[in-house]
């Protein structure tokens, strides 16, 4: 009898396609926490490396199709569910094409207004549902006066960074990433799509590395392709990875990355052409069109395609990607007014585009709407793949050498609320906004199992730490993510060295915990820190108001590395 020969993709994960890069640092053993560590005792948490195990290998060997795991279908998310249909790559492409058409229509309107030299006289249509267009915005007299007073006192927000700073040697050693491609070793990439993919897991370590490679398409939006000439060939190599293509959802992920990249590149071309005419302008959208655009704005369609192919709820997954827009835009409101960005999910809301006035009261209404829309995701569904991506937006803001989160929060702290929301609220996006994309004020108290008591170290965090095997390390993570930033922000004194130490301390702590396999613990703790930033300590609200103090250095420019600036 001939000896049994195993297919190449069942060989040691360290061999093969990515052999020139060390993957030992991400070949971790993820610990299984005690059952009662997390509030609500979540079910349906998949294995970290879901392609492992003799059963999976045997099924591949004899040609059986892996049985799709059963994950919960959640209540709600109705409009997102109606948009995505069956959740196939074809559905994502259909929505991406609609997003590209809508964005092109917005820019055609900007072009028409510019051609007639009537920038200040352009009037929006009678209803956002009659089609996307752009409107001129201005700060309310009160906010404009506050901005002038703060600038006169020297409280000026510097321009956003390029996000190109390399991770420290300590961080790279902790992840075993010292020999990885240069573009993947920036703080912006490693603690953005990189840590998201490391939190989500994959079929195996080589496929996880490959997934990170394909998600580098996100950074075309930041101009990485002008700085790292090897990025495009690297991306194409990731998309063609034969091992990853054979994993559950691997082909769908890579096909969807191509869909998302086309959206990114078309939008970039439009922005380059019209950037000098986009100052103080914002897109006026219906709720449906906004969600279609924000889905593609996430720039991580591949994550959604893979998760849906693996059996996760398509409506919830799409809702997560849509939420990544306010999850990013909340700290960019003031900057995007002047930085030639017309797609900001706060400034697109009809409460603002109806009048063209950005006021403190309306910003709070929009903020509360998005805070409610993200609450169920962050407190109940924190373990699902695309929620893990949304979760790390909180840490990415102060780790990416770009957003200057601590400075924004410090400058805006005087305007942020100082007491936790009572009650903490939740609702779907299609409940907090009506069809014309106006705030409704609708929200429900968060399920008592998931609403914490609102203290800086709340009852849920105490419960979590008391039952965790690595209490001291996890306690330190909560300190560097929540308590230390709060102390700095409340102090009111700008200290660049302190800001660097806060960011680097969080990077090192997350890298250390990852190397110890504490992935699920980090996912929950960072998700809860994210929830605190929205509804408990209001660090996101502080950063939102701090962004109003943008000094305008990038007025008429794009907040990315541009081709003419490279070299």
LOMARMAR-879715 format. One record per residue (C-alpha): residue in one letter; y, z, x. Coordinates in steps of 0.2 Angstrom, whole numbers, plus 5000, padded with zeros to 4 digits. Layout:
N
AYZX
...
This chain:
567
X500050005000
X501749955007
X502950095011
X504250134999
X505950065005
X507550144998
X509050044994
X510450055007
X511650144995
X510350294994
X510550325013
X511550465021
X513250465013
X514050465031
X513350295035
X513950115030
X515550045024
X516850175030
X515850225046
X517450215057
X518150365047
X517550545048
X517150605030
X516350775035
X517850865029
X517650805011
X515750825011
X515950995004
X514851114993
X515851154978
X515551334972
X515151374954
X516251514948
X515651654936
X515551594918
X516851714912
X518151674925
X519051544915
X519951574898
X518951504883
X517351474893
X517551284895
X516051174893
X515651004899
X516251024917
X515350884927
X514550904944
X515850874958
X514750744966
X513950674951
X512850544960
X511850674969
X510150734964
X508350664965
X508450614947
X509950504949
X509150424965
X507550394956
X508450314941
X509350194953
X507750154962
X506750094947
X508250014939
X508650124925
X510350144919
X511050314921
X511250404905
X513050434900
X513450624900
X514050694883
X515850754885
X516850824870
X517950714859
X519550804855
X520550834840
X522250744839
X522950614851
X522950494837
X524250364843
X523550364860
X521750344853
X522350194842
X523150114857
X521650114869
X520350064856
X518650064865
X519450114882
X518749964891
X519649884906
X520049744894
X520949864883
X521949934898
X522349754903
X522949714885
X524149874886
X524749834903
X525249654898
X526149734883
X527049854895
X527549704907
X528249604893
X529249754886
X529949794903
X530349614906
X531249614889
X532249764895
X532849684911
X533249514901
X534449624891
X535249694907
X535449514913
X536249464897
X537449604897
X537949574916
X538249394913
X539449424899
X540349564909
X540249684894
X539249824901
X540149954892
X540249864876
X538349834873
X537749904857
X535949954854
X535049884840
X534949974823
X533250044827
X532150064843
X530749984834
X531649814833
X531249794852
X531549874869
X533349854876
X534449954888
X535950064884
X537350134895
X537250324897
X538450464903
X538450644905
X539250754891
X540950824895
X540150994898
X538850934910
X540050824919
X541250964921
X539851074927
X539350944940
X541050924946
X541251114948
X539651124957
X540050984969
X541651054973
X540751214978
X539651114989
X538151124978
X537650934980
X535850874978
X535450764993
X534550594990
X532650584987
X531650565003
X530550415007
X529050525006
X528350455023
X528150615033
X526450635040
X525450785036
X525350915050
X523950925062
X523351085054
X523251005037
X522350855043
X521050955053
X520751055037
X520350895028
X519450815042
X520750675040
X521450655058
X520650485060
X521050415042
X522250265040
X524050315043
X524650275025
X523350395019
X523950535030
X525750555023
X526050715013
X526650604999
X524950514998
X523750655004
X524450784992
X524750654978
X523350534974
X522250604989
X522150784982
X521950714964
X520450614970
X519750764980
X519950874964
X519150754953
X517650724964
X516550564964
X514750504965
X514750544983
X515950574997
X516050395003
X516450334985
X517750474984
X518650415000
X518550234993
X519350294977
X520750364987
X520950204996
X521050104980
X522350234972
X523550194987
X524050054975
X525150184968
X526250194984
X526850014982
X528050094970
X528650194985
X528750044997
X527250095008
X526849915010
X528449885020
X528050025032
X526150005033
X525649825036
X523749875035
X523949945017
X523549785008
X521949735018
X521449925016
X521649914998
X520749754996
X519349825006
X519249974994
X519249864979
X517749764986
X516749924992
X514949874987
X514350054987
X515750124976
X515549974964
X513850024960
X514350204955
X514550254937
X516350194932
X516550124950
X516749944945
X517849984930
X519050094941
X519249954954
X519549814940
X520849934932
X521749964949
X522049774950
X522749784932
X523949924937
X524449844953
X525049684944
X526149794933
X526949884948
X527349724957
X528149644942
X529249794939
X529749804957
X530249624957
X531349644942
X532149804949
X532549714965
X533349574956
X534449694944
X534649854954
X536549834956
X536749824937
X535649974932
X536750124936
X536850244921
X535750134911
X534150184902
X532850094891
X532950114873
X531150124866
X530050164851
X528750294853
X527350174853
X528250054866
X528650214877
X526850264877
X526250084882
X527450084896
X527150254902
X525250224903
X525550084916
X526950184924
X525650314929
X525050184942
X523350264941
X522450164928
X520850164939
X520650354936
X520750324918
X519450174918
X518250274928
X518350434917
X518150334901
X516650234908
X515850404912
X516050464894
X517650564893
X518750544877
X519750384879
X521150454868
X521350614878
X521250514894
X522650394889
X523650534883
X523550624900
X524150464909
X525550454897
X526050634900
X526150594919
X527850514916
X528750664909
X527750764922
X528550664935
X530250624927
X530750804922
X531350834940
X532250664941
X533350654926
X535050664935
X534450564950
X533750424939
X535450404930
X536150334946
X534650274956
X534350114946
X532850174936
X532850134918
X531150204914
X531350394913
X530450474899
X531850604896
X533250474896
X532250354885
X532150464870
X533150414855
X534050574854
X534950514870
X534950324868
X535750334850
X537350404857
X537250364875
X537750544879
X536650664890
X536950834884
X536251004889
X535651044871
X534750874869
X533950894886
X533251064881
X532550984865
X531750844874
X531050964887
X530351074874
X529450924866
X528650874882
X528151054887
X527251074870
X526450904873
X525650954889
X525151134885
X523451094877
X523050984892
X523551114905
X522751264897
X521151204888
X520651034896
X521151084914
X519451034920
X519450854914
X519750714927
X521450644922
X522050824918
X521650864936
X522850724941
X524250784930
X523950964936
X524350924954
X526050844949
X526751024950
X526251044968
X526550864973
X528450884968
X528651014983
X527350944995
X527850754995
X529350755007
X530250664993
X530750764978
X531450924986
X530851024971
X531451194978
X533251124981
X533251054963
X532651214955
X533851324965
X535351224961
X534851214942
X534251394940
X535851454933
X535551344918
X533651374916
X533051494903
X532551664910
X531251724897
X529551654893
X529351544877
X528851654862
X527651594856
X527051464869
X526851304860
X525751144859
X525750984849
X525350804853
X526650674859
X526550584842
X526950744833
X528450804844
X529250634843
X529450524827
X529050334827
X530850294833
X530550414848
X531750554841
X531250734844
X530550814828
X530451004833
X528651004828
X527551124838
X526151254835
X525851414843
X524651394857
X522851454853
X522851644858
X521351614869
X522451504880
X524251584878
X524651714892
X525751864891
X527151774901
X527251894916
X527451814933
X525651874937
X525051854919
X523551934911
X522551764912
X522851754931
X522451944933
X520851914924
X520451764934
X520751844951
X519752004946
X518251894943
X518451774957
X517351774973
X518751734984
X520051844976
X521251864991
X521251674995
X521651634977
X522851774975
X523851694990
X523851524982
X524651604966
X525951684978
X526351524987
X526351414971
X527351534960
X527951694966
X528651644983
X529551494975
X530351604961
X530951724974
X531751584984
X532551494969
X533251664961
X534051704978
X535251554976
X535451524995
X534951355002
X533851375017
X533051215023
X531851305034
X531251415020
X530951255009
X529851185023
X528851345025
X528551355006
X527951175005
X526851185021
X526151355016
X525551275000
X524851125009
X523851235021
X523251355008
X522651214997
X521751135012
X520951295016
X520251324999
X519651144997
X518651165014
X517851315006
X517351224990
X518451314978
X518951164969
X518751224951
X519651384955
X521151284962
X521151164947
X521351304935
X522551404945
X523651254948
X523551204930
X524151374925
X525551374937
X526051204930
X526051284912
X527051424919
X528351304926
X528551224909
X528551374897
X528551534906
X529651534922
X530551374917
X530551304935
X530351134928
X531951164917
X532851224933
X532351074943
X532850954928
X534651034928
X534751034947
X534450844947
X536050824938
X536950874954
X536250724963
X537650664975
X537450484971
X537050424988
X535750294980
X536950234967
X536550054964
X534950064975
X533150094973
X532350264978
X531050184988
X530850105006
X531449935004
X530949775014
X532649755022
X532549935028
X530849925037
X530549905055
